[in-house]
Amino acid sequence: MELMTRKEVWNITYNHALGKTASEFFTQIKESARILGRRCPSDGRVLVPPRAFSDESLEATDEWVEVGPGGRIEAFTITYEPFQNLPEPPYAFGYVLLDGASTAIGGYFKGIDLSDPARAAEKLVVGTRVKTCFAEEKDRIGDVLDFWFEVQD
């Protein structure tokens, strides 16, 4: 039997309720240009993005902790093909373990010439130090696009 495939396109718009923890996370990005995590009371890990419950112990997290602005690259990709509802390529996206955090957060990398993939990848090496940058206060809306990472020189 031959396995078949079928092309389908789903274009769904919906409002996602963020809850208290994520709402506070995005409010702090918007109003204070800072990234916060939540500490697990049983093992002390700082979860970023914050979660109301620890992913390991399932205990409610109980303390807000500011993390960053520095960190190091954990993983990255450079995208040269367009995707619906994402920035125009090329762009670099990856995960950064911010100083003081126990889990990595995703975000875009800026300030790197992406015209040559090999040269760009030399700048985005796993372990490379980066800093978190924020949009101007008037431009922040409480969204993941309000901040990005830049390689530290």
Beta strands, then each sheet from edge to edge (+ up, - down):
strand 1: 35-39
strand 2: 46-47
strand 3: 63-67
strand 4: 70-79
strand 5: 91-98
strand 6: 105-109
strand 7: 129-134
strand 8: 147-151
sheet 1: 2+ 1- 3+
sheet 2: 6+ 5- 4+ 7- 8+
end
